[in-house]
Amino acid sequence: MSPGLAGNAPSVAAVDWGTTRMRVWLIDRDGKVLAERRGDDGLITAQQKGFSALLEAHLAALAAPETLPVIICGMAGSRQGWLEAPYVTVPAPLRAILAGAAPVPGQSRDIRIVPGLAQRLADAPDVIRGEETQLAGAGLPAGGRQLVCMPGTHSKWVQVEDAAVTGFGTWPTGELFSVLAAHSILRHSLGENPTPVSADNPFFRRWCETALAEGGDVTSRLFSIRAAGLLQDLKADDAAACLSGLLIGGEIASARRRHGEGTASVVLIASGALATLYRTALGLAGLGVRAVDADEAVRAGLIEAARENGMIARTGASL
């Protein structure tokens, strides 16, 4: 989408650069979106075509000025990306994380990449790359403690206290679903192309409740999905719902045990069907949910990063 640049002139370009997708927004000095582009030009494509060339092509398509500064988050800042933006060790204030954006050398315009987060505990090493910007744009309260759930291929559960990230954990739930569906015995139950799972499917809810009740012990239940197909005529769509419910329920039970002791509610940063699945599962776990759209959060976080790095002026309330 490219609405054009009539009216206010852009002050910064904000880029969410993921593994497979790329989103670019032109932002004016007040934080308003003037134009937008989305495409399949993620990390994998950029490694082949060149990060600078791809970015400049998108900016040219949006008629962006040649001197327009750019703020980037996501996998462009990974070790395999354009420039490795060093990890910030937690605990760390969200504002300080954004302010540490790494400049990309040798460019004709000011381009900076937001750093990721590192948890350097000997028994729980972990990293975040991209989600830190969503956290900054999620409108979290300046005071108090929040537990944040950020589902995806590698789901993140993050503890935030007084606008600082104090700890987090990763559950590769989406990746596990894909691997089990395609490369395990369960492929015979789910079929070649599993149908997207609906939160209204009773099998999703039932297997999610089972995982929650059993504290996340999902491995002992996995083969039951195959057995149910052989003995109870479980259909492929319902088998996919069973697996999804089991894995998501297991994630929530495990994350709650590690990070959410005594927590009654969770901030859920997600979009689309995944947001619906997790909202349903969190409700089954008895947790209150404040939902934040992930697309809106990353854009707001990039705008905040642009302010922290002096690309646009700070005009109102912020972190």
C-alpha positions as CSV (number, residue, x, y, z in Angstrom):
1,M,0.0,0.0,0.0
2,S,1.4,3.4,-0.9
3,P,-1.1,6.2,-0.2
4,G,1.3,8.9,-1.3
5,L,2.9,11.8,0.6
6,A,0.4,14.6,0.2
7,G,0.4,16.9,3.2
8,N,3.0,16.4,5.9
9,A,6.5,15.4,4.8
10,P,7.9,12.2,6.3
11,S,10.5,12.5,9.1
12,V,11.6,8.9,9.3
13,A,11.1,5.5,7.7
14,A,10.3,2.7,10.2
15,V,11.1,-0.9,9.1
16,D,10.1,-4.2,10.7
17,W,12.5,-6.7,9.0
18,G,11.7,-10.3,9.8
19,T,12.9,-13.7,8.5
20,T,10.5,-13.9,5.7
21,R,8.6,-10.6,5.6
22,M,9.4,-6.9,5.5
23,R,7.2,-3.9,6.4
24,V,8.1,-0.3,5.8
25,W,6.2,2.8,7.0
26,L,6.9,6.5,6.3
27,I,6.2,8.5,9.5
28,D,5.8,12.2,9.9
29,R,7.1,14.3,12.8
30,D,3.9,13.6,14.9
31,G,4.2,9.8,14.5
32,K,1.5,9.6,11.9
33,V,1.8,7.0,9.1
34,L,1.9,8.6,5.7
35,A,2.6,5.5,3.5
36,E,3.3,1.8,3.9
37,R,4.7,-1.1,1.9
38,R,4.8,-4.9,2.8
39,G,6.5,-7.7,1.0
40,D,8.2,-11.0,1.1
41,D,11.7,-9.4,1.3
42,G,12.7,-10.8,4.7
43,L,16.1,-11.8,5.9
44,I,16.4,-14.8,3.5
45,T,15.7,-12.7,0.4
46,A,17.9,-9.8,1.7
47,Q,20.9,-12.1,2.1
48,Q,20.7,-12.9,-1.6
49,K,19.8,-9.4,-3.0
50,G,21.5,-7.2,-0.5
51,F,20.0,-5.3,2.5
52,S,20.8,-1.8,1.2
53,A,19.5,-2.5,-2.3
54,L,16.2,-3.9,-1.0
55,L,15.6,-1.1,1.5
56,E,16.4,1.6,-1.1
57,A,14.0,0.0,-3.6
58,H,11.2,0.1,-1.1
59,L,11.9,3.6,-0.1
60,A,12.1,4.7,-3.8
61,A,8.7,3.1,-4.4
62,L,7.3,5.2,-1.5
63,A,8.9,8.4,-3.0
64,A,10.9,8.8,0.2
65,P,13.5,11.6,0.3
66,E,17.1,10.4,-0.2
67,T,18.2,11.8,3.1
68,L,15.3,10.3,5.1
69,P,16.6,8.5,8.2
70,V,15.6,4.9,8.9
71,I,14.9,3.0,12.1
72,I,14.8,-0.8,11.8
73,C,14.0,-3.7,14.1
74,G,14.0,-7.5,13.7
75,M,16.3,-10.0,12.0
76,A,18.2,-7.4,10.0
77,G,20.0,-6.9,13.2
78,S,20.9,-10.5,13.7
79,R,24.2,-12.2,13.2
80,Q,23.0,-13.4,9.8
81,G,21.5,-10.0,9.0
82,W,22.8,-6.6,7.7
83,L,24.6,-5.6,10.9
84,E,24.6,-7.5,14.2
85,A,23.1,-5.0,16.7
86,P,24.6,-6.1,20.0
87,Y,22.2,-7.6,22.5
88,V,21.3,-5.6,25.6
89,T,21.6,-7.7,28.8
90,V,18.5,-7.8,31.0
91,P,17.4,-6.3,33.3
92,A,17.1,-3.3,31.1
93,P,14.7,-0.3,30.7
94,L,12.7,-0.3,27.5
95,R,13.8,3.3,26.8
96,A,17.5,2.4,27.1
97,I,17.1,-0.5,24.8
98,L,15.6,1.6,22.0
99,A,18.1,4.4,22.5
100,G,20.9,1.9,21.8
101,A,20.1,1.4,18.2
102,A,23.2,0.6,16.2
103,P,24.1,2.8,13.2
104,V,24.8,1.0,9.9
105,P,28.1,2.4,8.5
106,G,28.8,3.4,4.9
107,Q,25.3,4.5,4.1
108,S,24.2,7.8,2.4
109,R,21.4,8.2,5.0
110,D,21.2,7.7,8.8
111,I,20.1,4.0,9.3
112,R,19.9,2.4,12.7
113,I,18.9,-1.0,14.0
114,V,17.3,-1.6,17.4
115,P,19.2,-4.2,19.5
116,G,17.8,-7.4,20.8
117,L,17.8,-8.6,24.4
118,A,20.0,-11.2,26.1
119,Q,19.3,-13.2,29.2
120,R,22.7,-14.4,30.3
121,L,21.7,-16.7,33.2
122,A,23.9,-19.9,33.3
123,D,20.8,-22.2,33.6
124,A,18.5,-20.2,31.3
125,P,20.3,-18.4,28.5
126,D,17.9,-16.8,26.0
127,V,17.6,-14.1,23.4
128,I,15.0,-11.8,21.8
129,R,15.2,-10.1,18.5
130,G,12.3,-7.9,17.3
131,E,9.9,-8.5,20.2
132,E,11.6,-5.8,22.3
133,T,10.2,-3.2,19.9
134,Q,6.7,-4.7,20.2
135,L,7.0,-4.4,24.0
136,A,8.0,-0.8,23.7
137,G,4.9,-0.1,21.6
138,A,2.4,-2.1,23.6
139,G,1.4,0.7,25.9
140,L,2.5,-1.0,29.1
141,P,2.1,0.9,32.3
142,A,5.1,2.9,33.6
143,G,4.8,1.2,37.0
144,G,4.1,-2.2,38.3
145,R,4.7,-5.7,37.0
146,Q,3.3,-7.2,33.8
147,L,3.6,-10.7,32.3
148,V,3.5,-10.5,28.6
149,C,2.8,-13.4,26.2
150,M,4.0,-13.0,22.6
151,P,3.1,-16.1,20.6
152,G,4.7,-17.1,17.3
153,T,7.1,-19.6,15.8
154,H,9.1,-19.0,19.0
155,S,6.7,-17.7,21.6
156,K,8.2,-15.3,24.2
157,W,7.0,-14.8,27.7
158,V,8.4,-11.6,29.2
159,Q,8.5,-10.1,32.7
160,V,8.3,-6.3,32.7
161,E,8.6,-4.3,35.9
162,D,8.4,-0.5,36.1
163,A,9.0,-0.3,32.3
164,A,12.1,-2.5,32.4
165,V,12.5,-6.1,31.0
166,T,13.6,-8.2,34.0
167,G,13.5,-11.7,32.4
168,F,11.9,-13.8,29.7
169,G,11.7,-17.3,28.2
170,T,11.1,-18.9,24.8
171,W,8.8,-21.7,23.9
172,P,9.2,-22.9,20.2
173,T,5.5,-23.8,20.0
174,G,4.9,-22.9,16.4
175,E,8.1,-24.6,15.2
176,L,7.2,-27.8,17.2
177,F,3.8,-27.9,15.6
178,S,5.3,-27.6,12.1
179,V,8.0,-30.2,12.8
180,L,5.6,-32.7,14.4
181,A,3.0,-32.2,11.7
182,A,5.5,-32.8,8.8
183,H,8.3,-35.0,10.2
184,S,6.8,-37.3,12.9
185,I,4.3,-40.1,13.0
186,L,1.6,-37.5,13.4
187,R,1.9,-36.5,9.8
188,H,-0.3,-39.6,9.0
189,S,-3.0,-38.1,11.2
190,L,-2.8,-34.4,10.2
191,G,-2.3,-34.9,6.4
192,E,0.1,-33.1,4.1
193,N,-1.4,-29.6,4.5
194,P,-3.1,-29.2,8.0
195,T,-6.1,-26.9,8.0
196,P,-5.8,-23.8,10.1
197,V,-7.1,-24.5,13.6
198,S,-10.2,-22.7,14.9
199,A,-10.4,-21.7,18.5
200,D,-14.1,-22.9,18.4
201,N,-13.0,-26.5,17.6
202,P,-14.0,-28.6,20.7
203,F,-10.9,-30.7,20.2
204,F,-8.7,-27.7,20.5
205,R,-10.3,-26.7,23.8
206,R,-10.4,-30.2,25.2
207,W,-6.7,-30.9,24.5
208,C,-5.7,-27.5,25.7
209,E,-7.5,-28.1,29.0
210,T,-5.8,-31.5,29.3
211,A,-2.3,-29.9,28.9
212,L,-3.2,-27.2,31.4
213,A,-4.5,-29.8,33.9
214,E,-1.4,-31.9,33.6
215,G,1.1,-29.0,34.0
216,G,2.3,-29.0,30.5
217,D,3.4,-32.6,30.3
218,V,2.6,-32.9,26.6
219,T,5.1,-35.5,25.3
220,S,3.1,-38.3,27.0
221,R,0.0,-37.2,25.1
222,L,1.4,-36.8,21.6
223,F,1.0,-40.4,20.4
224,S,-2.6,-40.4,21.7
225,I,-3.4,-38.2,18.7
226,R,-2.2,-40.9,16.3
227,A,-4.0,-43.6,18.3
228,A,-7.2,-41.6,18.3
229,G,-7.1,-41.6,14.5
230,L,-6.6,-45.4,14.4
231,L,-9.1,-46.3,17.1
232,Q,-11.7,-43.4,17.2
233,D,-11.7,-42.2,13.6
234,L,-10.2,-38.8,14.5
235,K,-10.3,-36.6,11.4
236,A,-7.3,-34.7,10.1
237,D,-8.7,-31.3,10.9
238,D,-9.5,-32.4,14.5
239,A,-6.1,-34.0,14.8
240,A,-4.5,-30.6,14.0
241,A,-6.7,-29.0,16.6
242,C,-5.7,-31.6,19.2
243,L,-2.0,-30.9,18.5
244,S,-2.4,-27.2,18.6
245,G,-4.4,-27.2,21.8
246,L,-1.9,-29.6,23.4
247,L,1.1,-27.5,22.5
248,I,-0.4,-24.1,23.4
249,G,-1.9,-25.4,26.6
250,G,1.5,-26.9,27.5
251,E,3.3,-23.7,26.8
252,I,0.9,-21.7,29.0
253,A,1.2,-24.2,31.9
254,S,5.0,-24.2,31.6
255,A,5.3,-20.4,31.3
256,R,2.9,-19.8,34.1
257,R,4.9,-22.1,36.4
258,R,8.2,-20.3,35.5
259,H,7.2,-16.7,35.2
260,G,3.6,-16.2,36.3
261,E,3.5,-17.5,39.9
262,G,0.5,-15.7,41.4
263,T,-0.3,-13.8,38.1
264,A,-4.0,-13.3,37.4
265,S,-3.7,-11.6,34.0
266,V,-1.5,-11.5,31.0
267,V,-0.8,-8.9,28.3
268,L,-1.2,-10.7,24.9
269,I,0.7,-9.2,22.0
270,A,-0.5,-11.0,18.9
271,S,-2.4,-10.7,15.6
272,G,-4.9,-12.7,13.5
273,A,-5.9,-16.3,14.2
274,L,-3.0,-16.8,16.6
275,A,-4.3,-14.1,18.8
276,T,-7.7,-15.8,18.9
277,L,-6.2,-19.2,19.8
278,Y,-4.1,-17.8,22.6
279,R,-6.8,-15.6,24.0
280,T,-9.1,-18.7,24.2
281,A,-6.3,-20.8,25.7
282,L,-5.4,-18.2,28.3
283,G,-9.1,-17.9,29.2
284,L,-9.2,-21.7,29.7
285,A,-6.2,-21.3,32.1
286,G,-8.2,-18.8,34.1
287,L,-6.1,-15.8,33.2
288,G,-7.4,-12.4,32.4
289,V,-6.2,-11.0,29.0
290,R,-5.4,-7.5,27.8
291,A,-4.9,-7.9,24.1
292,V,-2.6,-5.7,22.0
293,D,-2.4,-6.0,18.2
294,A,1.2,-7.0,17.3
295,D,1.3,-5.1,14.1
296,E,0.3,-1.9,15.8
297,A,2.7,-2.5,18.7
298,V,5.8,-2.9,16.5
299,R,5.0,0.2,14.5
300,A,4.4,2.2,17.7
301,G,7.7,0.8,19.1
302,L,9.6,1.8,16.0
303,I,8.2,5.3,16.3
304,E,9.3,5.4,19.9
305,A,12.8,4.2,18.9
306,A,12.9,7.0,16.3
307,R,12.2,9.5,19.1
308,E,14.8,8.0,21.4
309,N,17.4,8.3,18.6
310,G,16.6,11.9,17.8
311,M,15.1,11.1,14.4
312,I,11.8,12.7,15.3
313,A,11.0,15.1,18.1
314,R,9.3,13.9,21.3
315,T,5.9,15.7,21.5
316,G,3.9,13.8,24.1
317,A,3.7,11.0,26.6
318,S,6.0,8.1,26.1
319,L,7.8,5.3,27.9
